[in-house]
Amino acid sequence: MAKQSGGKRQRQGAGGGRGGQGTGGNRERRGRTPDRKGLSSDAGRSKGRSAGSSVRGAAARPGASRRPAGEYIEGRRAAAEALRTGFPVKRALVADAEGRRDAALAQLVDQLRGANIPVEYVAAEQLDALSSHGAHQGIALEVGAFPYADLADIIARADAAGGTGPALVVVLDHVTDAGNFGAIVRSAEVVGAVGVVIANKRAAEVTVATYKTSAGAVMHLPIARVPNIARALEQLKAAGFWTVGASEHAEGSCWDAPLTGRIALVMGSEGDGISRLVLETCDDLTKLPQRGATESLNVAQAATALCYEWLRVNIAALEGSSVVLADAAAPSACGAADLSNSGKNVPKTAHSGPRTISCTSYTA
């Protein structure tokens, strides 16, 4: 096995479409993963909230003894979006006086009842007690468990969307911050990814906080929880995906080996980056170019840039050959480059100036 060289890669023993369906060249599996020591250039850990800290019911505040337990989506727009997207709702709490005299709120209550969601009228003080920011607008929805997908569902969605054509799955190796998780899901959904994969332990999960930070995107994109990220990558490989880890140890950037075809993009945790076993499972590594002095992006920003780079280099295949693309010299999602959509490598002279940025070690 040889390391990435010139962007032409070929997985040993790859059969069918795994080696390059929708790609412009053969891909060669990289060599042995470097030692994990030194992966993190940021000694600090994420200062954001962990998945568990997003539950407002655990916070101590005045009136807590009267506040219902559970997680709540508050506000009229958020409630309407939750209803529209099918977010699991246990019941709706509506301010007694306001809910009976406000026409817009009364209409929303009718829609909730039409969806067979129990509605309870409560004192406004009760809504004040459970509100995180005091802007509940007279309504809060108690939500239930999020309906996670199976990894097989995500693979099936990729097959249904384009057969062996381009598809993107974002795999998060124990990202713990709810804000980062939600932002990544939002970016993945916007570019048309077919799913997101997360670990079922020691990782951020879908909560009310994630629903908010993803702007509701968690209800439009399948999210699978798996017990073993490395094993999930093997399943994705078997389905024709090329697994690419965002790592400071990558020999080239996303300009050297464009993210064409079926890509499982692996992003590491905020403090430790991608774990050793997952790194060893990845077919290839990539990183973002950088010209400035700032050491790194956070994981959500880096994931967004790489998601858009995947979209940019696959847009013709995704939308059909008749699509008229923008000027080939237009800046790419990674920063700025003259990178064609042919799937071919860009000569190193085209971007030899910028240095590269680590995609494993981020602050929150």
C-alpha positions in Angstrom: 0.0 0.0 0.0 1.3 3.4 -0.9 0.6 6.8 0.6 -1.4 9.4 -1.2 0.7 10.5 -4.1 -0.5 13.1 -6.6 -4.1 12.5 -5.7 -4.4 9.2 -7.6 -5.6 6.5 -5.2 -6.7 3.0 -5.4 -8.0 0.8 -2.6 -6.4 -2.6 -2.7 -8.9 -5.2 -3.5 -11.6 -2.6 -4.2 -14.3 -4.0 -6.4 -17.3 -2.6 -8.2 -17.7 1.1 -7.7 -15.8 1.5 -4.4 -12.5 2.5 -6.1 -13.9 5.5 -7.9 -17.5 5.7 -9.0 -18.0 9.3 -9.8 -14.3 10.0 -9.4 -11.9 11.3 -12.0 -9.0 9.0 -11.2 -7.9 5.9 -9.4 -7.4 6.1 -5.7 -4.6 4.5 -3.8 -5.0 3.6 -0.2 -2.7 5.5 2.0 0.0 4.0 4.1 0.2 3.3 7.8 -1.3 5.9 10.0 1.2 8.0 12.0 1.2 7.7 15.8 -1.7 9.5 17.4 0.6 11.4 19.7 0.7 15.0 18.6 -2.6 14.9 16.8 -3.9 17.7 18.9 -2.3 21.1 18.5 -4.7 22.5 20.9 -4.1 21.4 24.5 -7.4 22.7 25.6 -10.6 20.8 25.5 -14.0 22.0 24.1 -15.5 24.6 26.4 -18.9 24.0 24.9 -21.7 22.1 26.5 -21.6 18.3 26.5 -24.6 16.4 25.2 -25.9 15.8 28.7 -25.6 19.5 29.7 -28.1 20.6 27.1 -31.0 19.3 29.2 -32.4 22.3 30.9 -34.4 20.3 33.4 -31.2 19.7 35.3 -30.4 23.4 35.9 -31.2 25.0 39.2 -33.2 28.1 39.0 -36.1 29.8 40.8 -39.3 27.9 40.5 -37.5 24.7 39.6 -39.7 22.7 42.0 -42.8 23.6 39.9 -41.1 23.1 36.5 -42.1 19.9 34.6 -39.2 17.5 34.0 -38.1 16.8 30.5 -36.8 18.7 27.4 -38.8 21.5 25.8 -38.9 23.3 22.5 -40.2 26.8 23.2 -41.6 29.6 21.0 -44.2 29.6 18.3 -42.0 29.3 15.3 -40.0 26.5 16.8 -43.2 24.7 17.8 -44.6 25.1 14.3 -41.4 23.8 12.7 -41.3 20.8 15.1 -44.9 20.0 14.1 -44.2 20.4 10.4 -41.1 18.1 10.5 -42.6 15.5 12.7 -40.3 15.9 15.7 -41.6 13.6 18.4 -43.8 15.7 20.8 -45.3 14.3 24.0 -47.4 17.3 24.9 -47.9 21.0 24.5 -47.9 23.5 27.3 -49.8 26.7 26.5 -50.1 29.9 28.6 -53.7 29.9 29.8 -54.8 33.5 29.3 -52.7 34.2 26.2 -53.5 30.9 24.5 -57.2 31.6 24.7 -57.2 35.1 23.4 -54.4 35.1 20.9 -55.7 34.1 17.5 -52.3 33.0 16.1 -51.5 30.9 19.1 -55.0 29.4 19.1 -54.5 28.4 15.5 -51.2 26.7 16.4 -53.1 24.9 19.2 -55.7 23.6 16.8 -52.9 22.2 14.6 -51.3 20.5 17.5 -54.7 18.9 18.4 -55.1 17.9 14.8 -51.9 16.0 15.1 -53.2 14.2 18.2 -50.8 16.0 20.5 -52.2 16.6 24.0 -52.5 20.3 24.9 -52.4 21.5 28.5 -53.2 25.1 29.5 -50.8 26.2 32.3 -50.0 29.5 34.1 -47.6 31.7 32.3 -45.3 31.5 35.4 -44.8 27.7 34.7 -43.6 28.5 31.1 -41.3 31.2 32.5 -39.8 28.6 34.9 -38.9 26.2 32.1 -37.9 28.8 29.5 -34.2 29.1 28.8 -34.4 32.6 27.6 -37.8 33.9 28.7 -39.2 34.2 25.1 -41.5 31.2 25.0 -44.3 33.3 23.4 -46.9 31.4 25.4 -46.0 27.9 24.2 -43.6 25.1 24.9 -43.5 21.5 23.6 -42.3 18.6 25.6 -40.4 16.4 23.2 -39.7 12.7 23.2 -36.9 10.5 22.1 -35.4 11.3 18.7 -36.0 8.7 16.0 -32.5 7.7 15.0 -31.9 5.9 11.7 -29.9 2.7 11.0 -26.7 2.9 9.0 -28.4 0.7 6.5 -31.1 3.4 6.0 -28.4 6.0 5.1 -26.7 3.6 2.6 -30.1 2.8 1.1 -30.8 6.6 0.8 -27.5 7.0 -1.1 -28.4 4.2 -3.4 -31.9 5.6 -4.0 -30.5 9.1 -4.7 -28.0 8.3 -7.3 -27.2 4.6 -7.6 -23.3 4.6 -7.6 -23.1 8.3 -8.1 -21.8 10.9 -5.7 -23.0 10.8 -2.1 -21.8 12.3 1.2 -22.0 10.8 4.7 -20.5 12.8 7.5 -19.1 10.6 10.3 -18.4 12.2 13.7 -15.8 10.4 15.8 -17.1 11.4 19.3 -17.8 15.1 18.7 -19.2 16.1 22.1 -20.3 19.7 21.9 -24.0 20.1 21.1 -23.4 23.4 19.3 -20.8 21.8 17.0 -22.9 18.8 16.4 -25.9 20.8 15.4 -23.9 23.1 13.1 -22.4 20.1 11.4 -25.7 18.5 10.8 -27.0 21.8 9.4 -24.1 22.1 6.9 -24.4 18.4 5.9 -28.1 18.8 5.2 -27.7 22.0 3.2 -25.1 20.5 0.8 -27.3 17.4 0.3 -25.5 14.8 2.4 -27.4 11.5 2.7 -26.8 11.1 6.4 -24.7 11.7 9.5 -23.2 8.9 11.7 -22.4 9.4 15.4 -21.2 7.2 18.2 -23.8 6.0 20.7 -21.6 6.7 23.7 -19.4 9.7 24.7 -20.8 11.8 22.0 -23.3 14.6 21.5 -26.8 13.3 20.6 -29.9 14.8 19.2 -31.5 17.0 21.9 -33.5 20.2 22.0 -30.2 22.1 22.0 -29.1 20.2 18.8 -32.5 20.9 17.2 -32.0 24.6 17.8 -28.3 24.8 16.7 -29.1 22.8 13.5 -32.0 25.1 12.7 -34.3 22.0 12.5 -32.0 20.2 10.1 -31.9 17.1 12.4 -35.5 16.4 11.2 -34.5 16.5 7.5 -31.4 14.2 7.6 -31.1 10.6 8.8 -28.8 10.4 11.8 -27.5 7.0 12.8 -26.0 6.1 16.2 -23.5 3.2 16.0 -21.6 1.3 18.7 -18.3 1.3 16.8 -17.3 4.1 14.3 -14.5 2.0 12.7 -16.9 -0.9 12.0 -19.4 1.6 10.5 -16.7 2.8 8.2 -16.1 -0.7 7.0 -19.8 -1.0 6.2 -19.6 2.2 4.3 -16.6 0.9 2.3 -18.5 -2.2 1.4 -21.3 0.1 0.1 -18.8 1.9 -2.2 -17.8 4.8 -0.1 -14.3 6.1 0.1 -13.6 7.0 3.8 -11.6 10.2 4.2 -10.5 11.5 7.6 -9.8 15.2 8.2 -6.3 15.1 9.8 -3.2 17.3 10.2 -1.2 14.2 9.2 -2.6 14.3 5.6 0.1 14.6 3.0 -2.1 16.7 0.8 -5.1 19.0 1.0 -8.6 18.6 -0.4 -7.2 20.3 -3.6 -4.6 17.5 -4.1 -7.2 14.7 -4.1 -10.7 16.2 -4.7 -13.5 14.7 -2.7 -15.3 13.2 -5.7 -17.8 10.4 -5.7 -19.1 8.5 -2.7 -17.3 10.0 0.3 -17.6 9.2 4.0 -16.0 12.3 5.6 -14.7 11.6 9.1 -14.3 14.5 11.6 -12.6 14.0 15.0 -13.5 15.2 18.4 -12.9 18.7 19.6 -10.0 17.9 21.8 -8.4 14.6 20.6 -9.2 14.5 16.9 -9.8 11.2 15.2 -9.0 8.1 17.3 -6.2 5.8 16.3 -8.4 2.9 15.2 -10.6 5.1 13.1 -7.6 6.8 11.5 -6.2 3.4 10.6 -9.6 2.5 9.1 -9.7 5.5 6.8 -8.7 5.0 3.2 -7.2 8.5 3.0 -6.6 11.7 4.9 -7.2 15.3 3.9 -6.8 18.8 5.3 -7.7 22.3 4.5 -5.3 24.9 3.0 -4.6 28.0 5.0 -2.9 31.3 4.4 -3.4 33.1 7.7 -1.7 32.9 11.1 -4.6 31.4 13.1 -3.7 27.8 14.1 -7.0 26.1 13.4 -10.7 26.2 12.7 -13.2 24.6 15.0 -14.6 21.2 14.0 -17.9 22.7 12.8 -16.3 25.3 10.6 -13.9 22.7 9.1 -16.7 20.3 8.4 -18.7 23.0 6.7 -15.8 23.9 4.4 -15.1 20.3 3.5 -18.8 19.6 2.9 -19.0 22.5 0.5 -15.8 21.4 -1.2 -17.5 18.0 -1.8 -20.5 19.7 -3.2 -18.5 21.9 -5.5 -16.5 19.2 -7.1 -19.5 16.9 -7.5 -22.1 19.4 -8.6 -22.0 18.5 -12.3 -22.6 14.8 -11.5 -25.3 15.6 -9.0 -27.3 18.0 -11.2 -26.5 16.5 -14.6 -24.0 17.3 -17.3 -26.2 20.1 -18.6 -25.5 22.2 -15.5 -23.5 25.3 -16.3 -20.9 25.8 -13.7 -19.4 29.0 -12.5 -16.1 30.3 -13.7 -13.5 27.5 -13.1 -11.3 30.1 -11.5 -13.8 30.9 -8.8 -12.7 30.3 -5.2 -13.4 26.9 -3.8 -15.1 26.2 -0.5 -11.7 25.5 1.0 -10.5 29.0 0.3 -9.3 29.8 -3.2 -8.2 27.6 -6.1 -8.4 27.0 -9.8 -9.9 23.5 -9.3 -11.9 22.0 -12.2 -14.8 19.7 -11.7 -13.3 17.0 -13.9 -12.1 15.0 -10.9 -8.5 15.4 -12.0 -5.8 16.6 -9.7 -4.7 20.2 -9.5 -1.0 20.6 -10.0 0.8 21.4 -6.8 2.0 24.6 -8.3 -1.5 25.8 -8.3 -1.6 26.0 -4.5 2.0 25.6 -3.4 1.8 29.0 -1.5 -0.8 28.3 1.2 0.1 26.2 4.1 -2.3 23.6 5.4 -4.6 23.6 8.4 -5.2 20.7 10.7 -8.7 19.2 10.6 -8.4 17.2 13.8 -7.7 19.6 16.6 -10.2 22.3 17.2 -11.5 24.5 19.9 -15.3 24.5 20.5 
